[in-house]
Amino acid sequence: MPQPDVKDELYDAAYDPGSVEAGLDALDTPVNPSEGSLARRIAGRVLPPVVAIALLVAVWQALWAAAFWPEFKLPAPVDVWGQIWQLVTTGEILELFWVSVHRAVIGFAISLLIAVPLGLAIANISVVRRGIGPLVSGLQSLPSVAWVPAAILWFGLNDRAIYWVVLLGAVPSIANGLVSGLDQVPPILPRVGKALGAGRLGGIRYILLPAALPGFLGGLKQGWAFSWRSLMAAELIATSPELGEGLGQFLHNGMSLSDISMVFAGILLIFVVGVGIELLVFRPLENSVLRARGLTVTAR
């Protein structure tokens, strides 16, 4: 009886359709490192930041207790918490958040309407890229706080001055993020879309923008960060009863009163808003984009 050829067996195993299909399915199956019980996943997400905050507060308390600096320079954590709790019990914290956050959101939305067409023009028109591209990059590197004095002289102490500073801080970052994302789109994609009958606007809407979405999302995150920092700089300098009291004005009042616990409370509230927008808005958007592209979303 003839013995089976080993080479033939290996060939049949390698080119068996069922084996190939199973291997492809295994490759397409996303690996989720966060699998496990619900309690374990929640603990894995919640415990690390809680432990980090606890360690930071412990170091802060130890430095305060050691009295390396006088108390008017480094307040006790309990004093800062007392300032925040007073804002919560009086309801003043809602007004602070509303005045600042709604300005930031409006300014960011207007910046988005301006930056998207600008970024598309820079990325797709060579003359515009050579003429305006360096100016946009220069504006991004220019600290937006430098525009506050000019904005006050142009518009006065009103919301228009603040929105102008926010726009100049956010528009360059969003536009450059979109340009960076579009530059990373493989050239074959627009050509394929054109061959399939996509027009200029259709190619932008259905091919370029979806393909550039990861880079554009990074530009949006950076644009929001610049928008928020520009707003705080404007509120710190442009102070007036007509503008209302936002977080920047609260921080300015603490400096004027030489109340270091009030200053630290303002810094912490500004930080909380920044982290909250990242966790509630941009991180879910980023995770959804990764899932839509079949990429594994790590525990974040």
N, C-alpha and C positions, 0 to 999 in steps of 0.2 A: 504494500500500500504506500503510495507516494506521500512523503512528508510535506505539510504546507510550508510554503516559502515565508520566511519571517518578513521579508520586505513587502510581500503582498499583504500580509496582515496589517503592518504598519500603515501601508498606503490606504487600505480600506478603512482603518480607524480614523486616519487623518481626514479623509474626504467623505466620510459618512455624513449625509445631509442632516441627520438628527443631531449628531455631535456638534456639527458646525452651528446649527441653530441654537442649541443649548449654550454653546460658548458665547455667541453673540448676545443672547438674552442675559447671560451673566455679566457681560461687559456693560450692557445698558442699564442694569439694575443699580440705582444709586446706593452708595454705602453711607448709612447714617450713623455717625459715631455716638450720637446722643440717645440711641435706643436704650430702653430700660423702663423701669417703673416711673409713674408720674411724679411721685415724691422725689425720686432720685434726680430726675431731670430738673425739677423746680429747685432742689437743693444745689445742683450744679450751676444753675444760673444765678441764684440769689445769694448764696453763701460767699462766693469770692468778692463781690463788691461790698457786701456788708462787713466782711472781715477787714478789707482794705480801709474802709471808712473808720472802723473801730480802731485800727492801728494808728491811723492818722490823728484821730481825736486823742488817743492815748499819748502820742508823742507831743501833740500840742499842749495837753494838760501838764505833761512832765516839764516841758520848757517853761510854761507859765509858773509852775510851782518852784522851779529852780531859780526864778527871778533873774535870768540873764539880762533881761531888758525891763525897764520900768513898765508899770501897768498901762500907762497911757500910750505905749507903743505896741504891747502885745496883750490883748484882753484874755480873760479866762473864757473857755468854751461855754460855760454856763451863762456868762453875761451876754455873749452873742446870741445864744439860744433865747435868752430873755427878751432881747430886742425883736427877734423873729416872732416869738410867741405873742408879744404885745401887738404886732402888726396883724397876726391872725385873729386874736380876740376882738380887736377893734374893727376888723373888716378892711383895714387900710391896705392889706396885702393884695386884695382883689383889684383895687384901683391901680396900684403900682404895676401889677401884671398886665392889666387891661391896657393902660396907656402905652406901655412899651411894646407889648407883644402885638397889638393890633397895628401899631406903626410899622413894626418890622415886617409883618405879613403883607400889608399894603405895599410897602416899599419893595419887598421881594417880588411880589406879583407884577408890579410895574416894571421892575428890572428884567423879569423874565420875558415880558412882551417886547422889550427893546432889544435884549441880548440875543434872542433866538434868530430874528432876521439878520442882525448884525453878524452873528457867528456863521450863518449860512452864506452870507455874502462874502465874508473873508475866506471861507473854506473853498468856495466854488468859483470865485472871480479873481483871477490872478492880479489884476490891476488894483482891486480893493485890498487884497492881501498885502501887496507891496506898499500901498499908500497908508492904509489905516491899521494894518496888523501891528506894526511897531508902536503906534500910538496907544492902542488898546493895551498892549503888554506893559508899556510905560505907566499907564494909568493904574494898572493892577499893582505895580510895585510902589506907587506913590501912596503914602499913608493918607487915608481918607480924612483924618483929623485935620490935615492941612487945609482942607476945603471949608472948614467950619467958619473961620473969620470972613472969608469971601462970601459965603452963603448968607451970613448975618448981614453983611453990608448990602448985598444984592436984594434980599427978600425981607430982612428984618427978623425980629424974634418971633417966628411963627412956624407952623408945620411945614410950610414950603421949604424953608431953609433946612429943616431936618431931613425931609424927603430927598432933597438935592444931594445931601451928603451920603445918604443911604444908596441912592442910585449910582453915584460915582464909585462907591465901594463895591457894589454887587455886580453891576453890568459887565465890567471887564473880566471878572472871574468866571461868570456864567458863559460869556461869549468865548473866552479862551478854552474853557472846558469842552464846549461843543466843537470848536475847531479841532482840538486834540482828538476827540472821539471820531470825527469825520475823517481826519487824516489816517486813522488806523483801520478804516474800512477797506477791505481788499478791492482793488480796482475792477476785478472781474464781476463783482456784484452789480454796480451801475451798468456795465455793458450788457450783462444778462437781462437786466430789467428793460433796457432800451430795446434789446432784441425781441423781447416779449411784448413790446408795445407800450411800455410805460413812458409817459410824457415827462416833462421837466418837473412839474409839481407832484405827479404820481411817484416818480422816482425818489423825490425827497421824502414824501410822506410814507411810502411803503417799503423803501429800501434803505436810504441813507440814515434817516433818523432812528429806525429800529436797530440797525447795525451799529450805530454810534451810541446807543443808549447807555452802555456801561460807563464810557468816558464822560458822556453828558451828565450822568447822575453824579459822578465825582465832581464835575463843575458846579452842579446845583448845590451840593453839600458845601463846597468851598464858597460859593456865592452867598449862601445863607450865613456862613460864619463871618464873611466880610460885611454882610448887611447888618448883622447883629452887633459886631464890634463898631461899625460906623455909627449906628444908632446910639450906642452907649457913649461914644465920644461926643456926638452932637448934643445929647442930653446933659452931659457933664458941663459943657461950655455954654450952650445956649439955654440959659435958665430964665424963666419968666412965669409969673402966675397964669398968664394966658395959655401957656403950653401944658398946664397940668403937671402933676408930679408922677414921673415915671421912675424906673429903677436908677437911671443915671442921675436924675434930680435928687433922689433919696441919698445916693452916694455922695453927691455934692454937698447936701445939707449936713451929712455926718462930718465931712471935712471942714465945713465952715464952723461947726459947733465943737470941733476938736474932740469928737466922740468916736474913739477908735472901735468900740463895740458896734456902733451904728455903721461904721465903714465896713467892718468885716461882715456884718449882716447883709449889707448891700452887695458885696462881692459874692457871697454865697448864693443869694437869690439870683443874681445874674448867671452864675454857674449852673444853678438848677434849671433855669430856662433853657440854656444851651444843651445840657445833657438830655432834658426832657424832649426837645424837638428832635434830637438825634435818635432817641430810642423809640419815640412814637410815630415819627414820620419817615425819616430817611432810612433807618435800618430795615423796617418792613418793606419799603420800596426796593432796597438793594437785595434783600432776600428773595423777593418775588421775581426780580430780574434774573437772579442766579438760577432759580427753579425753572423759569421759562426756557433757559438755555441748557437745561439738563445738568447743571453743575451742582455739586454737593454743597449744601448750606451747613457750615459747621456751627456748633453751639456758640452763639454770640450774645 
